[in-house]
Amino acid sequence: MERKYLLGNEAIAHACLEAGVDFVCGYPGTPSSEVIDTLRAQPERPYYLEWSVNEKVALENALAAAWCGVRAICTMKHVGLNVAADPLMTSAYTGVTGGLVILSADDPFAHSSQNEQDTRCYAHFARVPCLDPAGVQEAHDMIPRAFALSEEFGIPVIFRPTTRICHSKGDVELGDAIKSTRKGEFKKDPRQYVVIPAHTRVLHKKLNEKQPAIRKRLVELGLNRYEVRGKTAIIASGIGATFVQELLSDAVSFMKIGAYPIDEEWLGVFVQKHEKVLVIEELAPEVEEAVRQVAGMVPVFGKKNGYAPYEGELSPQAVAGIMEKAGFLKKSPFAAPAPVTDLPVRPPILCAGCLHRGAFYAIKKVFRDAIYPSDIGCYTLGLQLGAVDTTICMGASITNASGIAHSGETRDVVCTIGDSTFLHTGIQGLMNAVYNGANMTVVILDNRITAMTGHQPNPNTGLTACGVETPAISLDAICRACGATFVETVDPYDVTGMVNVLSEAKKRKGVKVIIAKQMCVITARRMGIKRGRYEVDAEACTGCGTCVRFGCPAIEFADEKARINDLCMGCAVCAQLCPVGAISKEGKK
């Protein structure tokens, strides 16, 4: 055994090695991305690994691999499971031969997400087991069990870490990595894998018949367990279980739920031993609903009667407050945090030199009174520049734009979407918009990488997840294949060129596509690409503020003059905007 101080996602990745994983795939999404990033960085990889173009594609790949008898893991964040929901529901019917683990990382408090949905609801809906770790060590330990459980019952297993587990660090006891000796072989069985109605009805019955044995097995494995100590009890799951145990009195019974589905008979025996029960869990009342079904006359405290919130992330302070409110703790040991005064506001902001800023500036200049649907990515921060009006989910910018354009809205509609997001779920929207004759402009912000989630490659990058060179797809060709006849590629650092292309698009009817293509500045920095810094001629500067309003963090304003700091990446956009020509490259006044 070896002990290391690891990020939760690193511990999960190592557990995959200990389980002898054969097939790894997924789509990057915070807080899940580091699992595959860690596995793809291994010097030797005796397993297949890919970043897939979206979560549905990833799960279908992993499912097929598991049909062939190998161990597969598919990773994503919680909203990615929405994209993969179609194969998820049917995968429970077809089952698997090799172990299939679907890692869906939840994000309570929506640290980096558009909602706070609970993956456990999908597990309940699909009737597949779900493991819910309460800490970094347990997240590591559950992965081999998840594979074994999947193989034992021939069913996919969902693994649900949360942001607090994925992105926390802790000492983790590690086992030895093993090299798999499994070889994939698909054994034809149409009744199992061809889900026509006649087969589906039989498979659904078999899925339902598995449930009692799965519930009992989760108790036998110790994933769900309890200790009777007194007349009152707390039942908790996930990170909440860890916080409860830190505060729990020796006189209060405790049940920890680490896996679903819950054995209701076993649960009922515990609940009926107590005079009242408190349920603590993040997001949906999955455990609480099960407890209420077996509670009879035993009072249950939780979300449904206002003792615990439906939203947000649990913390020791939050758990203590819930316990105090429900009468399970006399007084919270945590004092109310004193607000720190005079701290500067630090909102998220586009990097200095980011191509998106120049693109948004040009869009706003040409389309002054327009509707601006946008998408999921760094460029969502265009909200601060007044160039983002809607953001719903991956790929929705184009479809939202099409819907607005067909609604009777008379203003121009200009949507923005990143290259990776366009390849994820934007292509179908573009096809639909062209097919149905929408009048709109699509700006693909092509920075050649999946930037927001940690700079993972995509089919537009020219490299696979493992760094192998591969043909880069052509966004231009894809857009033309979708039927768009106006497709232009432009450098967003060339403000005049970008404005001219947008102006031409504004004159035309139909769907116009502009590809704003420029390398992400972080990628450029890592590659050692230097453009040279820019500076302000203080004597020439009139203090008009045009450059400052552009929003680049490399531009400051002091003593009624602009100045450029060390963050400058040399994009030169500010020099093009200055109405008096006061900005130039260092040494070229």
N, C-alpha and C positions, 0 to 999 in steps of 0.2 A: 504493500500500500504506500501511496505517496500523498503528501498533504501540500496543497497549493492555495494561494490566495487568488481567486478567480472571479471575473465577472460571471453573473448567472448564465448568460448565453455561452460563455466559454466552457463552463462546467457542463452544460447540456451537450455541447459539441463533443467534449471528451467522452461523455457517457455514450454517445453514438459510436465512438471508436471502440469502447469497451463492449458494446453490444454487437460488434462485428457488422456494422451497417454496410450494405452493398450498393445502395442507390440513394442519392441525395439530390433534391431539387426544390425549387420554391421561387417566390418572387419577393424582392426586397421590400420590407415595410417595417418601420420602427414600431415596436421595440424588438422585432424578431431577427433583424438582418445579420447580426454578428454570428449567429449559429452557422450559417453557410459561409460567411466570410472567414470564420475560424477554420472550418473544414477545408475550404479551398486553399488556405494558406499552409496546409500540412505539406512537409517536404516530400512525403511519399503518400500516395492516395490509392490504396487498393480497392477503391470504390468509384463508381461513376458519379459525377457531380455536374450540375448545370444550374445556371440562372434561367428560368423559363420566362416566356414573354408575358404571361399572366398566371394567376393562381389556378384558374380552371385548367389551363394547359398543364401546369405543374402537377396537379392532383391526378389528372388522367394519365400522365406519364408514370407517376409513382404507383398508381393502382395497377396499371398493366404490368409493371415490374414485379409487384407483389403477387399478381396472378402466376407469375413465372417461378415463384418459390423463393425469391430473394427478399432480404430485409430492406425496406424503403422508408425514408422519412421525407415529408413534404412540409416546408415551412412558409409561413405567411403571418400577417397581422390579422386582427379580428375582422376588419372590413374586407380583407381579402377573401375570407371564407364566404362572404356574400357572392363573390365572383365564382367561387368553386362549389357553391351550394348544389348545383345541378348534379355533377358527378358524385358529390358526397352522399346525397340521398339514395342514389342507386347503388353506390358501392357497398352500403350496408346489406343490400339484397344479394348482390353477387358474392360478397365476402372475398376473402383473400386466402392464399396458401402460405406465402411468406408474410412476415410481420409488416404491417403498414401503420406508421405513426404520422398523424396529421398535427403538426405543431401550429396552433393558432394563438398568437400572443395578444392578450387583451390589454387595453389601455385605459383603466379607470382614471378619471379626471381629465381625459382627453388631452394628455400632454402634447401629443403630436398627431391627433386624429380628428376626424369630423364628427365622431359620435362615441358613445360609451357602451356599445352593445356587449352582451355577455355570451361568449362562445358556448357556455354550458347549455344555453337554450337550443343551440343547433344540435348538440349531442343528444338532448332529450328528444328533439324533433326527429332526428335520424335514427334514434334508438341504437346508438353506439356508445361504448364506454368513454368516459372522460376522466383524465387524471388531473388533479388540481393541487399543485405543489404549494407548500406553505413557507418555503425558504430555499436558499441556493443549494444546500446539500441535498434536500429532498428532491429538488428539480433534477439534480444529477442522478440520484438513486432511482427515480421513477422511470427513466428512459429505458433501461434494460427490461424492467418489468412491463412497460407498455408494449415492447416488441413481443415479449413472451406471452402476454395476455392476448394480443392480436392473433398469434399463432395458435394458442390454445383453443380459442373460440372461432377462429377463421373469420375475423371481423376487424375492420379498421378501428383504431383507437385514437381519440383526440387527446392531445396534451395541451393544457391551458396555463402557461405561465403568464404573469402580468408584468407590467412595466417595472414595478417595485422589485420583482424577482429577476427579470431579464437584465436590468441595469443596476443592480446592487452587486457589491462584492462581498466575498466571505471566504473563510478557510474551508476547503473542500477535500474530503478524503477520496482519492482517486484509485481506481483499479487499473489493471493492465489492459492496454489496447490489444485486441485480438484481430487476426486476419481471417476473414471468412473463407470457407472452402465451398460455399454454395455456388452452384452454377444454374443460371436461369434456364428454365424449360417450360414452354407453354403447352399444357395438356388440354387438348380440345374437349370442351363439354358445353355444347350450345345451350343445354337446359340451365346451366349455371351462369353463363356469360352473355347470352342473347336474351335481353329482357323484353320479349314480346309478352302481351297480356297473359297468355296461357302459362308461361314460365313465371311471370311476376307474381301471380296469385299464390303459387306454391312457395316461392322464395320469401314472400312477405310472411307467410305462416311460419316458416322455419326461423326467420329473424325473431318473430315474437316468442317462439318456443325457447330461444336462447336466453331470454331475459332473466328468468328466475335463477338460473345457474350462474350467470354473470354477477348478479347482485350478491349472491352468497359467496362467490369467489373473492370479491373485493374485500369482504369482511375477513375471510380466511387468510388473505395476504397481508392483513393488518393495515390496509390503506384506509379503512374506516374502523375506528376503534373508540372505546369509551372507558371511563373509570367512574364508578359511583362513589361519591364521597359524602353527600348530604341530601337534604330535601329539595334543594333547588339545583338547576343545571344550566350550563351554557353549551350550546352546540355551535361550532364555528368551522369555517372552511377557508382555504387559501391563506393569504398573508394575515388575515384576521385571526386565524387560529394561533399563529405565533404571538401576536400582540395580546390575545386573551390570556395565554399561558403565562405571560410576564406579569399579569395583574391579578390572576385568579387566586382566590382564597382557598385554603385547604378544605374548607367546609362546603365548597361548591363543586358539584359533579361536572365532568367535562367530557364532551364527545367531539372528536375531530373527524370531519368528513374530508377525505382526500381523493375520493373517486365516486363516480356516478355510473349507473343508477344506484340508488340507495335501497337496501333491503328493508322494505317497510315493516315486515314482521320484527326484524331485529331492532329497528328504530323504535317501534311501538313499545317493545319491552322496556327499553331505556326510558322513554318519555313517561310512561305510566308509573315509574318508580318515584316521580317527583311532583312537588306541589306547584311549581311554575318553571317555565323554560324560556331562556333568551336565545335567539338565533342571531349570529353575527356573520355576515358575508358581504362581499362586494357586488354591487350592481343588482342583478335580478334576484328575486326571492325564491331561488330554486330549492334550497334546503328548507326554507321556512314553509313553503307550500307542502312539502312532503311531511314535515313535522305536524302541521295543522291537520293533515288528513288522518293522522294516527293519534292525535292528542286527546280526543274525547273531551272531557271536562277540564283537562289541565290547561291553565292559562298559558298562552304563548305570546311572548314579546318579540317584536321585530319590525320589519318594514311596514307590514300591513296595518299596524295600529300606531304608527308614528314614532316608534322608539329608535328606529335606525333609518338612515337616508337611503333612497333608491339610487342616488347618483354620487359621484365622487370617489376618491381613493381613501382607503382606511389608513390611519396612522395610530400610533400608541395613544395620542391625545384624543383622537376621535373615538377609538374603542373605549377608552376610559369614560368618556362622556356618555356613550350609549349605556355602559354598565351602570353608571351612576344614575342616569335617568330612569332605568328599569329597576333600580333598587338592588343591584347585585354588587355595588361598590358604594361604601359610605361617602367617600369624597375622592375625586380625581387627584392623583398625586402630581398632576401637571399644572403649573401656573399658566395663566393666559399669557401668550407671548407679547412682550412689549414692542410696539412698532418702532422701527429704527427711522429716525428723522433725517432729512436732507440727503437721502440717497437719490442719485440721478436715475431717471427712468431709462430702462434699457430694453426697448421693444426689439423683436426680431427684425432684421433688416437685410436687404440684398447686399452681397459683398461689394467692396470697392472694385470697380471694373467689370461687374457682372453684365453680361450681354443683355439680360432681360431689361435692365434699366433703360438702356438706349432704345430698345425695341418699344417699350411702353411710352417713352417720350415721343417717338415718331408717330405711334398710333394716336396718342392724344392730340398731337399737332395737326394731323390730317383729319381725324374723325373727332371733332371737338364735341359734338353732341350725339353720342352713340351709346349703345348698350354693349357692355363688355363681359360676356360670360368667360369664365376661366376654369382652371382645373387643379389637380392635386400635384404640387411640386414646389420648388423654391419660388417660382414665379407667382404663387398665390400671394406673396408679399407685395405684388403690384397693387394690392388693396390700399397700401399706404400712399400710392401715387395716383389714386383715383382711377385706376384702369382695370379694376376687377369688381364686377357687380354680382356674380354668382359663382359659387363653388360647391358642388354636391358630392361627386364621387369620380373615380378614375374614368376619364373619357367623356364625361358629361358636358364639357364645354361645347363641343360641336353639336351634340344633340339638343342641349338647351338653346344654343344659338339658332338652330333650325326651327325649333318650336316657337321661339320669339319672333323669328322672321315670318313665320306663317300665321302668326296670331292676329295680324292687322297692325302691329306696331310699325309706325312710319319712319322711325329713326334708323340709321345704319346699325348693323349688328356686326361686331368684330370680336371673335373669340380667340383665346390663346391657349395653347397646349404644348407640353414638352415632348421631346422626341420619344422618350421611353413610355410616357403615358399614351402618346398617339399609337405606338405599337402595341400597347397593353389592351386598350379598348376604344381607341379613337377611329380606327379604320372603318369599322362598320357605320359609325355615325357620319363620317364623310361620304361614304357610299350612299347612305340613305338621303343625305342632304342634296347630293347631286341628282340622284334618281328622282327625288320629289320636287326639284326645281326651287330650292331655297335661294333667296338673295342674301348673301352674307360673305364675310371675309374671315378666313381661317389663317391665323399666324402660328406656325409651328416653331417653337423656341428650341432650336437644335443646338444643345451644348455637348453632344456626343457622349453623354454619360447619364447614369441614373444618379443625379447629384444629391438630392435631399436625403436619401437614406444611407449615404456613405460611399458614393462613387463606385457603384457596381456597374460592370459593363452590360450592354444590351446589344441586340442585333445591329444597331447603328454604329457601334463602337469599333468593330473589326477585330475584337478579341473575345474569346469565350471566358467563362468564369474562372477557368484554370490558366488563363493567359495565353492560350493557343490562338494564333492568327486564324481568322476566318473571314470569308467575304462579307464586307459591310453592305447592308441592304441600301437601296436608294429610296429615300423619302420622296424625291421628285417622281420616280417611276411608279411608286405605289399610288401617289396622288393622281397621277395621270391615268393609271389603271382603274381607279375608282370613278373616272369620268370627268375629273376637273380639267378644264381646258386652259385656264389661266393659272400657271404654277411658276413662280419665280423664286430663286434663291438669292439672298442678299446678306451682306455683312452688316449686322446692327451697329458696329462701331463706325460705319459710314453713314452718318445721319442723313446727309443729302440724298444718298442712294436709297436709303430705306424710305425716306419721305416720298421720293419720286415713284417708287414702286407701289407704295400704299395709295398715292394719289391716282395712279393709273387704275388700280383695283377699284377705287371708289367710283370711277366713271362707268364701270361695267356691271352688267346684270349677272345673276347666277352665283355659283360658288367659286370664289377666288382663293387661292392658297399661296401664302408667302412663307417661305422657309427662312427664318432668321438664323443663320448658321455662324457660330463662333465657339471656340473651345471654352469650356468652363475655366474661370480664372484660377480655381484651386488646382485643377489638372495642369494648367500651364505652369503654375508655380512649382508643382511637384516635378514637372519635366524640365525645369530650369529655363523655361522660355521667358526672356526678359524683353519688354518693349521700351523700357526707359521711363523714368518719372517725368512728371510735368510740374511746372511752377507758375506762380502768379507774379507778374510785374506789378509791384505795389504802386508804382507811379502811374501806370496806365489804368489800373483798376478803378472804376468809378463807384464801386460798392453797390451796384444795382441789384445784386443777389440772384441773378439768373442761374449761375452755376450752383449756388447753395440750394436753391429750390429744386434742382435736379435730383437731390437726395443722396448723392454719393458720400459715404462716410469719410472719404479721403479729403473732402473739401470742408473747410472750417471758415468761420467769419469772426474776425476780431479787429477791434479798432476801426470799424466801418470799412474793412477791406477783406477780401477773400484770401485764403492761403491754402496750400495743399500739403497734407501731412505724409507720414511714412507709409500709409496704407495704399498710396497710389500704385496702380498696376499698369499705368501707361496706355489705357484704352483710347485716350485722346478725344473722347466725346465732349468733355467739358471745354476743350479748346475750340471745338466746332460751334459750341453754343454761345461762347462769350461774344457779346455784341460789339466790344471794342478791341478784340484781339489781344487781351491782356494775358492770356494763358498760352504757354508754349512749352516745348520739350526743354528740359534742363540743358543749359549750355547753348541754346539756339535762339536767344533773344534777338 
